[in-house]
Amino acid sequence: MAVTAETVKELREKTGAGMMDCKKALQECEGDMDKAINLLREKGAAVLQKRESKIASEGTIAVYIHTGSKIGVMVEMNCETDFVAKTDDFQELARDIAMQIAWSQPEFICREEVPQDKLDQEAVINRQWALNQGKPEAAVAKIVEGRMEKYFTQVCLMEQPFVKNEDQSIGDVIREKAAKLGEKLALRRYVRFRVGEEC
């Protein structure tokens, strides 16, 4: 399949990669759009791994007020440069994450933040649930493991299904945007307010 200016433009719009990178990817994949997208994502992921040691000290504060003005969220989203902080892509990501928090009420950003005593308590509850269901002892450990994974998707923001596309987790959304923008991105902190709730 021939590589045309139109296909290069289409690939750029789909991935946000540079024109030359898009052209090279299409040439390497003999014009196959899906293969070219995967190739660019793989390259983006490799670049991001190298950037993990970078410091994300720039960024933005985003605010989301839910319909009815009863719930509000403020997030601090970080990136490496002021240039990326001002892009529409980055600003939209920060707003989307604030909206996600308003909707899903996560307790933690990632599973590493969950206190061990809370994990132990959940494991005990899930074990007892499995036994109460009459599950065989040999299967209980696997059941507990599965239910703990489900627990993480409920309480940890990075593992929650994205409200705009439930096929992706919030962590996936951030990694995809980081690959597109070519910088390390990180959610530093957030606060969620609900009218009438105690601080």
Secondary structure, DSSP 8 states (H G I E B T S, - for coil): ----HHHHHHHHHHH---HHHHHHHHHHTTT-HHHHHHHHHHHHHHHHHHHTTS---EEEEEEEE-TTSSEEEEEEEEES-HHHHTSHHHHHHHHHHHHHHHHH--SBSSGGGS-HHHHHHHHHHHHHHHHHTT--HHHHHHHHHHHHHHHHHHHBGGGSEETTEEEEEHHHHHHHHHHHHTS--EEEEEEEEETT---
